[in-house]
Amino acid sequence: MQRVILGIERLKEFYPLWLQEARLGLLCNQASVDSATRPTRAIVAELAGENLRALFAPQHGIRGQAQANMVETEDEVDPHLKIPIYSLYSSKTRTPTEEQLARIDCLLIDLQDVGTRVYTFATTMGFCLEAAAKYKKKVVVLDRPNPINAEQVEGNIFKEGLRSFVGFAPIPMRHGMTMGELARFFNEERKIGAELEVIPMQGYKREYFFTDTHLPWVPPSPNMPKPETALVYPGQVLLEGTNLSEGRGTPEPFESFGAPFIDAGLLKGQLEKRRLPGVRFLEISFAPEFDKWQGRICSGIQIQVTDPRAYKPYYTTLAIIQEVMKAWPDQFSWLPPPYEYEFEKLPIDIITGDEAIRKGLEDGRDLDEMEASWQQELEGFLAIRKQYLLY
């Protein structure tokens, strides 16, 4: 199996004349590298010279240094390139301003997504498309793999009334698209109308997990240390809306979870009774170094995926929450706002994109019934999605 050739590597090979003459901006971070781990910004700087006029950083900062959920990074100047770095994750702005875009003619976007709707890089790309359309700038997306494959999808379509920084367009939690495909979907389905070009990968197949690509994994954010983390994330991110630790402050964020009030043996037994596909559960204890339950001993579970294609991350975590709610109704709770710049709605509703999910869990509704209730809208999404696929 040959390795996948990334969009940034194809840019190097087929550098068009119009791009050589354009003033460029680049949205990237520490995971924006080629197959030899050379940074995209160094590659573009070499190609464009003084025509690289500005860098833009998503959530977590250009070096991936900031933790999640409203931990902001400031604008700065790149010490080597001597050009501004604009933070697109702050209370001031989450979209490029007219003044920032006045420096450039074209915005290159090279970000490693993790295949989950609530991961904010896709929303930042959507906001950039809106700003580019408004101020008449071109956008070029340098495509990268979906690390949990671009074939399988799962979850409900979020409701427009719950649109937020973790929900830019009506897609399911596990969307099965690359960043380039998402850009095409956003641009058309949200009627943005930006001048958009995607430089696709070569040798990429939709069924690939990240390990199939033979590319190096560079964590795109502090709590995404390995591709296996991305695999559980479409479900485990739901725990951000609860008082359960999702493993932040431990070596295995999202793969591990728990709380001081949990009996891990009891929870493991209840989960095993459900015969959830492609997964097994290991009893653990941990003391998070930061975030929820900092310094407290938490009893919990480590998720071990045994069959990535059979495993259903969203369904699995809904089952986890339901079992915790059933066993510890007085200790479990939904977290209050704010969450990702939403100050009124419950974080769990913002994350799932549908209040009916929370209410179904509270009512003890059968999960198979809940899953069946969103299948029709999921099939509708798949029909629309087809026209934007590149591979």
N, C-alpha and C positions, 0 to 999 in steps of 0.2 A: 504493500500500500504506500503510495507516494504521499508526501506531506502536502498540506493545503498551501497555496500561494495567496497571501493576503492582499487586500486592496492597496495597502501602502506599498507593497512590493511591485504591484502592477503599475502603480503611479510612477515609480522609478523607471520602469521599462518603457512606458508609453506616455512620456511627459508631453502633453499637447502644447502647441505654440501659444494658444490663447492663455494657457495657465502660466507659461513662462513670462508673459507680459503683464499678468494681473497682480494687483496688490492683494496679498493673502492674509487671512486670519486662520488660526488652527485651534479647534476645540479638541483637547486631548488630556491625558494624565499619565501617570507612571506606567500603566499597563499598555499604553499605546507604543508598541515596539514591533519590529519585524521578527522574522524567524531566528535571527541571530541576537535578539534582544537589543538591537540598536534603536534608540528612541525615535519615534516619528518626528518629533520637533527637530532633531538633529538632521534627519533625512531631508525634511522639507526646507530647512535652513540652507542646507548644501545645494539643493536644487534651485531655490528661489533667491538666495542671497538677500540683498536688502529689501526685496519685495515681500518678505515675511514681516508683516507690520505689527501683528498682535497675536497673543495667545489667549485662549479662553479656557477656564477650568470648571468642571462640573462639581457636584457634591463631593466632599472629602478632599478637595483641593488638587492642585496640579501634581503633587507628590503623593497623594493618597494619605495625607497625614491626619485628617480630622475624622473624629468619630461621627456616628450617624445622628439623624433627627435634630435638625436645627443647630448643629455645631458648625459655625460658619468659618470661612476663610476670607481674608482681606485681599484686595487688589495689591499687586506688587510688580516689581520689574525683574525680568529674567536676568540673572547675574552674568550670563554668558552672551546671550543674544542682545541684551540691552533694549528689549522691547517690553511693553506692558503686558502683564498677565491679569486678565479681568475675571474675577470670581462670578460665576453664574449661580451661586448658592448663598444667598444672603437675604436679610430682611429688606435690603434696599432694592434689589432687583434680582429676578431669576431669569431674565431675558436680556439679550444684548440691547444696549441703548442706541439711539440714533448717533450720538457722539462717538461711541465705540465703533460702530459699523462704518462711520464716515472715513475711517482709516483704511478700509479695505474694499475690494471689488468682489471677492469670493471668500467664502468660509469653508474650509476643509473640516470635516468631522471624522475623527478616528477614535472611537470609544469601544471598549469591550463590554458588551451587555452580558446579562446572566440568564436571559430567557424568561424573566418574570415581570409582569406589568408594573409592580410597585417599585422596582429598581429605577431610581430617578433619572438615569442617564437618558433614557428614551424620551421622557418628558422634557428634559433640557433640550434635546434635539428638536422636539416639536416646537418649543418656544423659539428656538433659533430659526426654524423654517418660517414661523409667523413673522418674526422681525425681518428676515431676509426678504419676504414678499412685500412687506410694508415699505422697506427702504431700498428696494430694487437691487438686491445683491444675489449672487449665485451661491448655491450650496452644493458641495461635492462630498458625498459620504464614501469613505474608504471602508469597505465591508469587512466584517469579521465573523467567525463562527458563533452560532448559538451553542453554548457549551453543554446544554442538556438536550440537544438535537433540535432540529427545525421541522420535526415531523409530528410529534405528539403534542396535543393541546389538552388543557383541563381547566375546568372551573366555569363559573357564571360570567356573563358579560356585565360589566359595571353599569349602573344607572347614571344617566346624564346629571341628575341632581346631586350626585356624589363625586362629580369631577373635581380633581384636586391635583396636587403636585405628584401624587402616586397613581394618577389615572388621567391620562391625556386624551385617550380615544377609546371607543367601545370595543375592548378586546378582553379575552379571558385572562386569568392569572398566569397560566402557562400558555403563551401565545404561539409558540412554534414558528418564529420568524427571526431573521437576522436584522441587524440595525438598518442595513440598506433597504430591506423589504419593509420594515416599519416606517422608514422615511417616506417611501412611496405610498404606503397605506395612509399615513397621516396627511400627506400633501393633498391627496385626492378625497379621502373620506371626510376630512374636516374642511375641505374646500379652501385650502390655504393658497394654492396657486403659486408657490415659489418656483423659481427656476432651479430645478434639481437634477443632479446627475449622480448616479451611483457607479462606483468602480467595483465590479464584483470580484469575488475570489475565483481562483482557478483550482479545479480538482476537489471542490467541496461537494459533499453529498448530504442531503437533508437528514439522513438517518445517523450521521456522525455524532457521537458524543465527543467531548473535547479531546479525550485521549486518542481518538481515532485520527485526529488531524496532524499528529506528530509536531505540534507547535508547543513552545514553552508557555507555561501558565505563570502569569504575573498577576498577583492579586489586584483586582480593579478597585477594591475598597478594603478597609482594615479588617472587616469581618467576613471576607470571602477568600480565605487563605488557599483553597484548593478547589478543583472542579467538583469534587464530591459535595462540597458545601453548596454549590449552586444547584445540585440535584435535589436537595431537601428544601431549599429556600422557597419555592412556590407554595409550600405548605407552612413551614416553620416561621415564615415572616408574620403569619397571623398572630403569633405569640407576642409580637410587639404591641398588640392592642389589649394584652392581658397582664395580670400581675405575676405570671410565670416568667422565670428567667429563660430567655432563648439562647443562653450560653454565651452572651457577651461577657468579656472579661475572663474567658476560659480559652484553652487552646483549640477547642472545637465548637466555635459558635454555630448555632442553628442545628448542628448534628446532635448537640446535647441540650437538654432542657430540664427544668425542675423548679422546686421551691421548698422552703423549710417545712411546710405543712404536708408535703406529699409522702406517702408510703410507697416507695418505688416497687416493692414486691407486689403489692396489691394492684398498682396501676399496670405493671407488666402483665400480670395475670389477666386482667380485664381486656387489655389490648390484644393479647394472644387469642382470647376467645373469639375475637372478631375475624380472625384469619385474614388479615390484611395482606394483599399480594406484594411480593417482591421485597419484603422488609422483615427484620427481626429486631428485638429490643433487648438492650443490656442494662441492668440496674447499675447506677453510678451514684456518686456523691461528689460535690464540688463546692468551692467557695469563690464566687466571682470576684475578681480584683476591682471591677468597676461595674456601673450600671445597676440594674435591679438586684436586690439582696446582696449588695456589696459586702464582702467579708463574712457573710452568714453561710453556714453549712446548708446546702440544698441537697435534698434527695431527689433523684430523677432518673431519666432514661437517656441512653445514647441510641440514636437511630442508626442502624446498620443496613444499608441497602444491599440486598442479595441479588436482585434482578432489576437493573435499571429500567428495562422496557416494561416490566409488569408493575413496577412501583408507581403508585398514584400519590404524589406528595400532598396535593390539596386535600383530597379525601382523607388521607392518613392523619393530617393534623386536625381536621375537623373532628375525627374520631377521638383523637387525644384530648382535645378541649372538652368534648362531650363527656368523656369518662372522668376527667378531673372535676367538671361541674357536678356530676352525679355523686362522686365519692366525697367531695369536700365543698359542698354548696355554700357554707358560711365563710370559708377562707378564700375561695376563688373570687376574682372580680375583674371586670373590664376596667381598663385605665381611662381616666378622663382626658379631655384635650388639655393642651395643644398637641398636635401631631402634624409634622411637615407643613407648618404654616396654616393649618386649619384649627381655629380656636373655638368652634362651636360644636361640631359633630363629633361623635365618639370615634376614637382612632380605629376601633375594629370595623366600624361601618365604612370608613374611608379606605381601609385596607381591602376588605372583601368587595366593596363597591355596591353592596346591596344590603339594606337593613334586614331583609328577610332571612339572611344567613344567620345573623345574631339571634333573631327571634326564634328561628327554627331550633337553634342550639338550646336556647333557654326553655323552649317547650318540650325538649327531648324528642324532637321529630326524627323519624327514621332517616338515616343518611342516604340510603338508596333512593328514597322518595325525593329528598332534597336534590340529589344529583340528577334524577330523572326530570325534575322541574326545570332545569336549565339546559337540557340537551337540545331542545328545539332552537333556542337562540344561539347555542354553540354551533349547531349545524349551519345556521344562517351566517354566522361569522366565517366559517370555513368556506362557504360558497363565495363570499365577498373576497376573502383572503387570496383565493386562487389567482386572481388577476395581477397580484402584486409580487408573486413569487419569482425569484431569479434562478432557482436551482431545481 
